Amino acid sequence: MLIRLIQRALAPAANGPLQSTKVANGVPSQLMETAEASVGTDPRRAAELRSAAMAYLGVVR
């Protein structure tokens, strides 16, 4: 699941540098928001989403 999230997050980067920086700001925040929403019901999924957001930021920046 973590791999699929990272692949989905990296797919828009192929559209060019300007497009990828716009997307770079949105993807990690979306992942973190989803993680916060699922903390009470599925803490493991929340941790995976946080890890995916951090990994995405590490690749993009």
C-alpha positions in Angstrom: 0.0 0.0 0.0 2.8 2.4 0.8 4.4 1.8 -2.5 1.2 2.5 -4.4 0.8 5.8 -2.5 4.3 6.9 -3.4 3.8 5.9 -7.0 0.6 7.8 -7.2 2.2 10.8 -5.6 5.2 10.8 -8.0 3.1 10.3 -11.2 2.3 14.0 -11.7 6.0 15.0 -11.5 6.3 13.9 -15.2 4.3 16.9 -16.3 7.2 19.3 -15.8 8.9 21.3 -13.1 6.2 24.0 -12.6 3.4 21.5 -12.4 5.3 19.2 -10.1 6.1 22.0 -7.6 2.4 22.9 -7.4 1.5 19.2 -6.9 4.4 18.8 -4.4 2.7 21.2 -2.0 -0.7 19.4 -2.3 0.2 15.8 -2.1 1.9 15.7 1.3 -0.8 17.8 2.9 -3.5 15.5 1.5 -1.6 12.5 2.8 -1.3 14.0 6.2 -4.9 15.1 6.3 -6.0 11.5 5.4 -3.6 10.2 8.1 -5.2 12.5 10.7 -8.6 11.4 9.7 -7.8 7.7 10.1 -5.8 7.9 13.4 -8.8 6.8 15.5 -9.9 4.0 13.3 -6.7 2.6 11.8 -3.5 3.8 13.4 -1.3 1.6 11.2 -2.7 3.1 8.0 -2.2 6.6 9.5 1.5 5.8 10.1 1.9 4.5 6.6 0.3 7.7 5.2 2.6 9.9 7.3 5.6 7.8 6.0 4.4 8.2 2.5 4.2 12.0 2.9 7.7 12.2 4.3 9.1 10.0 1.6 7.4 12.2 -1.1 8.9 15.3 0.4 12.3 13.7 0.5 12.1 12.8 -3.2 10.6 16.1 -4.4 12.8 18.5 -2.4 
